Amino acid sequence: MTVLYLGLEQGLMRLDVNGRAEAQWVLRDVAAFSVAIDPKDPKYVYATTIGNGVFRSEDGGRTFVKGGEGVSSPLVWASSVSPTERTKCGGVVYVGSMPSAMWRSEDGGRTFRELESFQELPGLPEAAFPPIPASSMIHMIATSFNRDQTVFAGIELGGIARSSDGGETWTDTGAGPDCHQLLAHPMAPDRLYESDGGGYCESRDNGESWKLDYDGIPEELSYFYDMAVDPGDPDNVITTVGRNQYQAHGINPYHFKKGVFQGAFDRSAVLSDTYATLYRKRGNASWEQLRNGLPDPEGHELGRFATALGDDRGTIYYVTIPGELYRTTDGGDSWEQLPVTYPGDVDQLMVHCARATKE
């Protein structure tokens, strides 16, 4: 059975997927922005929130308790669990916040230590998140599957930083500045995938160099957001693409330009002319649009992907902002909508992230 976690503006849901999906609340009244599942022991699950810090689970995400002691910012946007750095409580946990800072836990997310050298990163003082220009944030974290103590932090807007010593020292990798998604793959050593706001970037040498690739993407589609890599094929990459950040997320430009960040989550402020679509790149081929079985790009916001380590080749999940669940088992050629039973108090879902694991 596959288990999906949906980080929502209203809390965190766990979905048991077996032909259809049954959803239940496992956290309420928190804005869950990231979920990290221990890649070696999925009973350890972590959720970070915008406003309430870090939560932790030791029973496969069925129940959560407060963690994150030592994390001074309540705005915790990103998380990752190391597959190589192991402790008696599973993998080392990394979280990142707004303002941009990184923390590390070696006791299963109970307590964290700030990685203070991150503040010495060149260019960090100039990094800025557009709706709040006076600050930046760690939007994504990726931990290496093949290099011990190697962790990457995606800063919005500020590029990608790398540490090769468990966060004690950091360097700028020179990747795209607007990191929206950052992934590593267990079948592709030293390969990194970045969905940057302005395009797709890839490194095949542990972040030493990056290549920007949007061959095949129409010029009018200039905003990239979430991304998935086929669990059984590291050369099969799918990304969400929109015309611009406003139509992609349904954000009223007035809220965005005025720095009213909560406008992004105010459903009364959503634009009516939203647009979001999916594109796929296989190997050295150009990007191609995916439509078979998916909703019409017109009128939809960018959704979120989820893949499970060890899942069958070609299996990828896609969740739309209203909460529709789609699955492909052929790497994106075709998609089917799966029926989902949500709790009775759910109207429309504002989905911040989706993660999956096998159980």
N, C-alpha and C positions, 0 to 999 in steps of 0.2 A: 504494500500500500504506500502511496505517496502522501506526504503531509505538506500542506502549504501553510505559510504564515503570511498574513496580510497586515502590514503596518498602516494604520489608518489615522485620520485626524481625530477619530472618536475613541481609539484604543487599538488593541491587537487581537486579531482573530486567528484561530487555528482551524484549518480545513482538512478533513480526512477525505482523500480522493480515491474512489474505487468504482469507476464507471460514472458515478455522480459525486458531488461534493457536499458534505455536511459541515456547516460552519458553526463555531461557538466562540463566544468571547472568552479570552484568557487574561486580558487586561482592559480596564475601562477608564474613561475620563482622563486619558493621556494622549498626546499626539505622538504616536510611535513612528519614528522616521527611519530607523534601521533595525534589521534583525540579523544576527550572526549565529550560525549553527556550527558547533565543533565538527570539523570534517572527519575526525577519527572517532568521535564518540557523540552521536547526535542527541544524547540525553541532556547535554549541556547546550542551552539556548540563551541568547542574550538579546534584549531589546533596549534600544536607546530612544530617548524622547526629547522633544523640543519643549522644555520647561520643567521636566520632572526627572532628569538624569537617567540613570541606568537601572534596569531590572534584570534579574537572572532566574533561570529555571534549571533544575536538576532532574526533571521527570519528563523530558521530551516536550517541553512547552505546554504541558497541561496546567501547571500552576506557576506563578512567578512571585518572587519576593524582591524587595528593594535591595539593590546593591550599589556599587559605585562610590563607596566612601573614599574621599580624597579627591574626587573630581569636582573642582571648584565651580565650573560652569554648569548650569542646569540645561543649557542648550547643547545637547549631545547628538550630533547629526550622523555619525558614522561609527562602524564597528567591524571587527574581523577577528577570527580565532586562528591562531597559527597551527598548521598541520605538522610543523617540524619542531617547534619549541613546546615540549610537553612537561607537565607538572602532575602532581598527584590529583589535581582537580581538572584534568583535561588540558587543553592547549592554553598557552598564554593569550590573553585577551587584550586587544588594542581598541581604544575608542578615541574619537576626535570631536572637537567642539567648535562652537562660535563663542568668542573670538578664537581664531585658529590656535589650537594647542593639542598635544597628543599625550595620552596616558597609557600605562601598561599595568596589567594585573596578572599576578602569578598564583592567585588563590581562588580561581573560579569566579572572578568578578566581584568578590566581596569588597576588596580594597584596591585602590589604584595609586600608582606613583606617576607624577607628571614627568615627562621626558623633556626636561627644561632646555636642553640644547636645541630643540626644535625652534625656539625663539631666536636662535642665532642664524637661522637660514637666510641667506642673502635674498633680498626682495620681499620678504614677508611683510615688512611694514608698509609696503606699497600695494599689497594684495587687497582687493576690495570686492565685496559681494554687491552687485548693482543696486538692489533695493535698499541696502544699508551701506552706503559708501564708506562709512567710517570703520567698517569691520570686514573680515573675511571669515571663511569657515572651512573646516575639513569636511568635504562632501562625501568622499569615498576612501576606503582603506582596503588594500589588497596585501595578503601575505603569500610569500613564495612557497610553492609545493616542493621545490628541489634545493633551495638554498637556506640553510639554517640561519635564523635571526634576521632574515631579510624581509622588510616591510616597506610598503609604499603608501604615501598619503597624498590624496588628490585634493588640492586647494582650489576653492572657487572664490575669486578668480586669482590664481597664483601658480598654476602648473602642478607638477607631481614631484614630490620629494622622496628620496630613498634613504633607508638606513640598512646597513649590512651588519650591524652589531646590536640588534634588539632595541633600537631607538636611542642609543647613547650618542650617536653622531648622525648628521643628516647632510645630504647634498641635493642640489636641484638637478633634475634629469633633463630639463629642456623640453618637456612634453607640451602638449596643448594647454593653454592657460585656464580653460573653462571646463574643469573635469566634472562630468555628470555621472559617469560610470567607469569603474576600473576593475578589471578582472584578470585573474591568472587561471591556468588550466593544468590539471595534473598530468595530461598527456603531452604537454608542450613545454618542456623545460625552458626557462628564461624568456618565455613569450608573455607579453603584456598587451592587453586590449584596452583602449580608452575611447569612450564616447565623449568627445569634446563638444562644447556648444557649437563650434564652427565646423565640425567634421569628425571623421574617424581616424584615430591615430593608433599605430601599432609598433611595438618594439619586439625584436627577436634576440636581443642581447642584454637582457636584464636591465633595461632602461638606459643603456649607454647611448642609444640613438633611436629616433622615432621617424616613422614615415606617415605622412598625412595622405589619406586615400578617400576621395569622394567621386571616383570615376564611375559614371552612370547615374549619379544623383542629379536631377534637374536643378537648374540654377535657382529656381524659385523656392526650393526646399533647402533652407540654410540652417536649420536648428536641429541638432541631434541631442537625444536624451538617454533613454535607457537602452540596454544592450544585453544580448544573451549569446553564449557560445555553446554549441551542441555538446552535450556531455560525452558523446562518443566520437566526436569529430572536431578537433580544434581548428580545422580550416573552414568550418561553417559558422558564420557570424551573422546575427540578425540585430538590427537596430531600429529604434523608433525615430521618425523624422517628421518635422513640422515646417511650416512656412516661416514662422518666427516664434519667439518665446510667448507672445501674447496669445496667438491663436492655438499654439501647441498646448498651453496650460489653461486656456480660457481666462487669462488674467486681464483685467481692465488696465490699459496703459496708464490711466490716471493714478490708480493705486500704486503701480510699479514705480512710476517716476516720482511720486510724492514720498516714496519710502514707506508706504503703509503696507508692511509685510503681510499682515493678517488678511489683506485684500485677496491674496492668493488662495486663502482657504474659506473665503466668504462666498458661498454658492450664489448669493444674490448678485454678486459682482461678475459672474461668469459671462464671457462674451458669447453671442449667439452664433458667430461664424468660426467656430473652432475647426481645426483640421489636424489630423494625425494619421500617419501611415507607417507601414513596415517595409524595410528594404533588407535584402540578404546579399552577402558576399560569400562565394565559395572558392577557396583557393585563390588563384590569380585572376579569376573572372571579374567582370565589372559588377557593380551593385545592380540588383534587379528588384522591382517592386513585388510584394507579396499581397495577393488579394483573395485567393481561393478560400472561401469559408469565413473570412474576416469581415467585420463591420465596415460600412462605407466610411472612407476617411473624412468626408465632410460631416461636420456636426459631432465629431469625437475629439476628445483630448488624448494626449499621450498616455498610454497604459504602462504597465510594469510587467517584466518578464520574471520567470522563475525556472531554474533547472535544478535537478538533484544529482549529486555526485553518485556515479555508478549506475545511473539510469540508462535505459536502452538508447542506443544511437538514434538520434533524430527526435527525441522527446523533449519538448519545450512547452511551457505554459505561458499564457499571456492574459493578464487581468486588465480590463478596461476601468476607467474611473467610475462609471456607474455600478461596476461589480460583475460584469459578464466575465465568464471564465472560458477561455479557448485553449485547445491543446493540439499540437501537431506531433505526429509520430514518424513523419517522413522528412524531418529537417526543414519544414516550412513550406513544402509544396502544397499541402492542403491542411486545413484547420477545421476542427469540429468544436461546437459550443457544448460545454458540459453543463448539465443542470446543477444548480447550486441552491441548497436550502439555507437561507440566512436566518438568524434570530428575528423574532417578530418585531423587534423595536428598530430594525434597520430600514432606512428610507433609501438614501443614496450614499455610496461609499466614496470618500476622498482618499484614494489609495496612494500612500507615499512609497511603499516598497513591497515586494513580494519575494519570498525565499522558499525553497523546497528541500526536502530530504526524503530518503526512503526509510520505511519502518517495517 
